[in-house]
């Protein structure tokens, strides 16, 4: 794929995070710009929490056209936006910033990106029973997306129960409840679920999350980890327990496609983005 030369007319987009060097978003978004012949470039910006406000203000002053935000800055970024789209306001986190004359407007495509990835796996969230692990920025977006999609039951489990309870309260709906991480080892609870989603990075460490017990009906429960690339310990244990599994590459693809459309007001070239994502993963 030929990369256009960068000039004074090239629009700049990027991703803020700490760390951010591992991100596959640059490969995916640059492929999208190239596929549609858009004179733009997408680059990573490593930024610490204490420098986030100055970085966002400076990038706007420098003319940057749009940004993605990844961990650990999604909630802080929402507070720095001049306005928020309803789904970002509802979950209190922003992963997509769109340039406006007075500052960046914030949106959140994480939850809808996961819903699109689940649809690709022929999973329908309406009337489903879902366990969500985590209560951070990504978990908040996903929880609110599931609520909008009409899940029947949503259990939010977190190491700090108070954070899980706060997320449940923000949903303002029946059928949602908070729990501790020990719910992951509760065979009776898991037997009634259709989907469990890990929104934390805890599965990187041995023993960080309780191991799932053996599922009575193998293949019924779908286990999803928002992480992608090397199979996480959570997904390895879920497969051993008899679950169907999916990692976060589908969510990464579709949330990025939604962000691309917010920035450019053009349909995202999803096939080109998927190919670029596959090449980037294979090269790791």
C-alpha positions as CSV (number, residue, x, y, z in Angstrom):
1,X,0.0,0.0,0.0
2,X,1.5,3.3,-1.1
3,X,1.7,6.0,1.7
4,X,1.0,9.5,0.6
5,X,3.8,12.0,1.4
6,X,3.1,14.3,4.4
7,X,2.8,17.9,3.5
8,X,1.5,21.1,5.1
9,X,-2.0,20.2,4.0
10,X,-1.9,16.7,5.7
11,X,-4.5,16.4,8.5
12,X,-3.1,14.9,11.7
13,X,-5.0,12.4,13.9
14,X,-3.6,10.3,16.7
15,X,-4.1,8.3,19.9
16,X,-3.3,9.3,23.5
17,X,-2.4,6.6,26.0
18,X,0.1,5.4,28.6
19,X,1.5,3.1,27.3
20,X,0.6,3.5,23.6
21,X,3.5,2.1,21.6
22,X,1.7,-1.2,21.3
23,X,-1.4,0.2,19.8
24,X,-2.6,-1.2,16.4
25,X,-4.8,1.8,15.8
26,X,-2.2,3.6,13.7
27,X,-1.9,0.7,11.2
28,X,-5.6,0.4,11.0
29,X,-6.5,4.1,10.6
30,X,-3.6,4.9,8.2
31,X,-4.8,2.1,6.0
32,X,-8.3,3.6,6.1
33,X,-7.0,7.0,5.0
34,X,-5.0,5.4,2.2
35,X,-7.9,3.3,1.0
36,X,-10.1,6.4,0.5
37,X,-7.3,8.7,-0.7
38,X,-7.6,11.0,2.3
39,X,-4.5,13.2,2.9
40,X,-4.1,12.4,6.6
41,X,-1.8,10.6,9.0
42,X,-2.5,9.0,12.4
43,X,0.2,8.8,15.0
44,X,0.6,7.7,18.7
45,X,1.1,10.2,21.4
46,X,2.4,8.8,24.7
47,X,1.2,11.0,27.5
48,X,1.2,10.7,31.3
49,X,-1.9,11.5,33.4
50,X,-0.4,14.7,34.7
51,X,0.2,16.0,31.2
52,X,-3.1,15.0,29.7
53,X,-4.9,18.4,29.9
54,X,-1.9,20.3,28.5
55,X,-1.5,17.8,25.7
56,X,-5.1,17.9,24.6
57,X,-5.1,21.7,24.7
58,X,-1.8,21.8,22.8
59,X,-2.9,19.4,20.1
60,X,-6.0,21.4,19.5
61,X,-4.0,24.6,19.3
62,X,-1.6,22.8,16.8
63,X,-4.6,21.9,14.6
64,X,-4.9,18.2,15.2
65,X,-8.1,17.1,13.6
66,X,-9.1,14.2,15.9
67,X,-7.9,11.8,18.5
68,X,-8.5,8.4,20.1
69,X,-8.0,8.0,23.8
70,X,-7.0,4.7,25.4
71,X,-6.1,3.6,28.9
72,X,-5.8,5.1,31.4
73,X,-7.2,8.4,30.1
74,X,-10.8,7.9,28.9
75,X,-12.6,9.2,32.0
76,X,-10.2,12.2,32.4
77,X,-10.5,13.0,28.7
78,X,-14.2,13.2,28.9
79,X,-13.9,15.9,31.6
80,X,-11.6,18.0,29.3
81,X,-14.0,18.1,26.3
82,X,-16.0,21.1,25.4
83,X,-19.1,18.9,24.9
84,X,-20.0,15.3,25.0
85,X,-22.1,13.1,22.8
86,X,-25.0,11.4,24.8
87,X,-23.3,8.0,25.0
88,X,-20.0,9.5,26.3
89,X,-21.9,11.7,28.8
90,X,-23.8,8.6,30.0
91,X,-20.8,6.5,30.7
92,X,-18.5,9.4,31.8
93,X,-15.7,8.4,29.4
94,X,-14.5,9.4,26.0
95,X,-12.4,7.4,23.5
96,X,-12.9,9.6,20.5
97,X,-12.3,13.3,20.3
98,X,-13.5,15.3,17.3
99,X,-12.2,18.8,16.6
100,X,-14.5,21.8,16.9
101,X,-13.5,25.5,16.7
102,X,-13.7,25.8,20.5
103,X,-12.1,22.5,21.5
104,X,-12.5,18.8,21.2
105,X,-16.0,17.2,21.4
106,X,-16.0,13.8,23.1
107,X,-17.7,10.6,22.0
108,X,-17.4,7.0,23.0
109,X,-17.4,4.2,20.4
110,X,-16.2,1.4,22.6
111,X,-19.6,-0.1,23.5
112,X,-21.1,0.1,20.1
113,X,-17.8,-1.3,18.7
114,X,-18.2,-4.3,20.9
115,X,-21.9,-4.7,19.9
116,X,-20.8,-4.7,16.2
117,X,-18.2,-7.3,16.9
118,X,-20.7,-9.5,18.7
119,X,-23.1,-9.2,15.8
120,X,-20.4,-10.5,13.6
121,X,-20.2,-13.5,15.8
122,X,-24.0,-13.9,15.5
123,X,-24.6,-13.0,19.2
124,X,-27.7,-10.9,19.8
125,X,-27.5,-8.9,23.1
126,X,-31.3,-8.3,23.4
127,X,-32.7,-10.4,26.3
128,X,-29.3,-11.8,27.0
129,X,-27.8,-12.4,30.5
130,X,-24.3,-10.8,30.7
131,X,-21.5,-10.6,33.2
132,X,-19.2,-7.7,32.8
133,X,-15.8,-7.7,34.6
134,X,-14.4,-4.3,35.4
135,X,-15.7,-0.8,36.1
136,X,-13.2,1.5,34.3
137,X,-13.7,3.6,31.2
138,X,-14.1,0.7,28.7
139,X,-16.4,-1.2,31.1
140,X,-18.6,1.9,31.5
141,X,-19.0,2.3,27.8
142,X,-19.8,-1.4,27.3
143,X,-22.3,-1.5,30.2
144,X,-24.2,1.4,28.8
145,X,-24.2,0.0,25.3
146,X,-25.6,-3.3,26.7
147,X,-28.3,-1.4,28.5
148,X,-29.3,0.4,25.4
149,X,-29.3,-2.9,23.5
150,X,-31.8,-4.4,25.9
151,X,-30.0,-7.1,27.8
152,X,-32.2,-8.9,30.3
153,X,-29.7,-9.1,33.1
154,X,-26.3,-7.3,33.6
155,X,-24.0,-8.2,36.4
156,X,-21.0,-5.9,36.9
157,X,-18.2,-7.5,38.9
158,X,-15.2,-5.5,40.1
159,X,-12.3,-5.9,42.6
160,X,-13.7,-2.8,44.3
161,X,-17.4,-3.4,44.8
162,X,-18.2,0.3,45.3
163,X,-17.1,1.1,41.8
164,X,-19.2,-1.7,40.4
165,X,-22.2,-0.4,42.4
166,X,-21.6,3.2,41.1
167,X,-21.6,1.9,37.5
168,X,-24.8,0.0,38.1
169,X,-26.5,3.1,39.5
170,X,-25.4,5.1,36.5
171,X,-27.4,2.7,34.3
172,X,-30.6,3.6,36.0
173,X,-32.4,0.4,35.1
174,X,-33.7,-2.8,36.6
175,X,-32.0,-6.0,35.8
176,X,-28.5,-4.7,36.7
177,X,-26.6,-5.5,39.9
178,X,-23.1,-5.3,41.3
179,X,-20.9,-8.1,42.5
180,X,-17.4,-9.0,43.6
181,X,-14.9,-10.9,41.4
182,X,-15.8,-14.1,43.3
183,X,-18.9,-14.3,41.0
184,X,-16.5,-15.6,38.3
185,X,-16.1,-18.8,40.3
186,X,-19.9,-19.3,40.9
187,X,-20.9,-22.2,38.7
188,X,-24.7,-21.6,39.3
189,X,-24.4,-17.9,38.2
190,X,-22.3,-18.8,35.1
191,X,-24.7,-21.5,34.1
192,X,-27.5,-18.9,33.6
193,X,-25.4,-16.5,31.6
194,X,-25.0,-16.1,27.8
195,X,-21.9,-13.8,27.8
196,X,-19.1,-12.8,30.1
197,X,-16.9,-9.9,29.1
198,X,-13.5,-9.1,30.7
199,X,-12.9,-5.3,30.5
200,X,-9.8,-5.4,32.7
201,X,-6.1,-6.0,32.0
202,X,-6.0,-8.2,35.2
203,X,-5.9,-11.4,33.1
204,X,-2.3,-10.6,32.2
205,X,-1.2,-11.8,35.6
206,X,-1.4,-15.4,36.9
207,X,-4.3,-15.7,39.4
208,X,-5.4,-12.1,39.0
209,X,-9.0,-13.2,38.2
210,X,-10.7,-16.4,39.6
211,X,-10.6,-19.2,37.1
212,X,-14.0,-20.0,35.5
213,X,-15.4,-23.4,36.7
214,X,-16.3,-26.1,34.1
215,X,-19.4,-25.1,32.2
216,X,-22.2,-27.7,32.3
217,X,-23.2,-27.1,28.7
218,X,-20.0,-26.6,26.7
219,X,-20.2,-24.0,23.9
220,X,-23.2,-22.2,25.3
221,X,-21.4,-19.4,27.2
222,X,-19.4,-16.9,25.1
223,X,-16.4,-15.4,26.9
224,X,-14.9,-12.2,25.5
225,X,-11.8,-10.3,26.5
226,X,-11.3,-6.8,25.3
227,X,-7.6,-7.4,25.0
228,X,-6.3,-8.7,21.7
229,X,-3.2,-10.3,20.3
230,X,-1.7,-13.1,22.4
231,X,-4.5,-15.1,24.0
232,X,-5.1,-13.8,27.5
233,X,-5.1,-16.1,30.6
234,X,-8.8,-15.3,31.0
235,X,-9.6,-16.6,27.5
236,X,-7.3,-19.6,27.9
237,X,-9.1,-20.6,31.1
238,X,-12.5,-19.9,29.6
239,X,-11.8,-22.2,26.7
240,X,-10.7,-24.9,29.1
241,X,-13.9,-24.4,31.0
242,X,-15.9,-25.1,27.8
243,X,-16.7,-21.6,26.7
244,X,-16.7,-20.2,23.2
245,X,-14.2,-17.4,23.1
246,X,-13.4,-14.1,21.3
247,X,-10.7,-11.5,21.9
248,X,-10.9,-7.8,21.4
249,X,-9.8,-7.4,17.8
250,X,-13.3,-7.2,16.5
251,X,-14.2,-4.4,19.0
252,X,-10.9,-2.7,18.1
253,X,-11.9,-2.8,14.4
254,X,-15.4,-1.6,14.8
255,X,-14.8,1.1,17.4
256,X,-12.1,2.4,15.1
257,X,-14.4,2.4,12.1
258,X,-17.0,4.4,14.1
259,X,-14.3,6.9,15.1
260,X,-13.2,7.2,11.5
261,X,-16.7,8.1,10.4
262,X,-17.0,10.7,13.2
263,X,-13.8,12.4,12.1
264,X,-14.3,12.3,8.3
265,X,-18.1,12.0,7.9
266,X,-17.5,9.2,5.5
267,X,-18.2,5.4,5.8
268,X,-15.2,3.6,7.1
269,X,-13.5,1.1,4.7
270,X,-13.9,-1.7,7.2
271,X,-12.4,-4.4,4.9
272,X,-9.2,-2.4,4.4
273,X,-9.0,-1.7,8.1
274,X,-9.5,-5.4,8.9
275,X,-6.7,-6.4,6.5
276,X,-4.3,-3.9,8.1
277,X,-5.2,-5.1,11.6
278,X,-4.5,-8.7,10.6
279,X,-1.1,-7.8,9.1
280,X,-0.2,-5.8,12.2
281,X,-1.2,-8.7,14.5
282,X,0.7,-11.2,12.4
283,X,3.9,-9.0,12.5
284,X,3.9,-8.9,16.3
